[in-house]
Amino acid sequence: MKRMINVDKLLERITSDENQRADAIQWHRYAGMVSEQATEMEGVVTEAKYAYQRKAYLKPIEHHYEAKGEKPYIKYVCPICEMLGNHIQISQGLKNCSFCGVNLWWKDDE
């Protein structure tokens, strides 16, 4: 099952006042907790009989460096590390980020 995590919608649930929400976003950006990057992450949550047995997996972010018509040249980055400003490159196929340990999801067909 795919789920998207959207920081803006999360802040909407916390407060409906536009000024308070803008202040919260500004404070979090100042504190380095929210970057100017996209606030959505794609991933899956495995189903299990009990909630504590579920695991979340996040899809790595792809950065393309090839010019149009050239052979694909892609670097992968952990979405959590990217949001925190740790630009750690990861190898394709790793099960976990080598820096933060988050579970990585490489499949596109689910």
C-alpha positions, 0 to 999 in steps of 0.5 A: 500500500502506498502512502504519502507523507505531506508536512503541509497537510500535517500542519493543517491538522495542527492549526487552521489559522494561516498566520500560526501555520506560517509562523510554525513553518518559518520556525521549523525552517529556521531550526533546520527541521523543514527544508525548502525541498519537496515535503512528500515521500513515497513508500509502502507500509507492510501489512501485519496482524499487529501494528507493531509488526508493520514496517515502513519503507521509503522510496529513494530520491533519484537525481538525474544528471544525463542530458536529453538523449544520453545514457541514464546517469542517476544518483540515489539519495535517502529521502530522510537524509535529503530532508535533513540536509545530509546529502549522502549518496546511496547505492542502488539496491541497499536495504537500508540507508547507511547513514540513518538506517531507514528501510528503502523501497526500490520496487515501482510495481506495487 
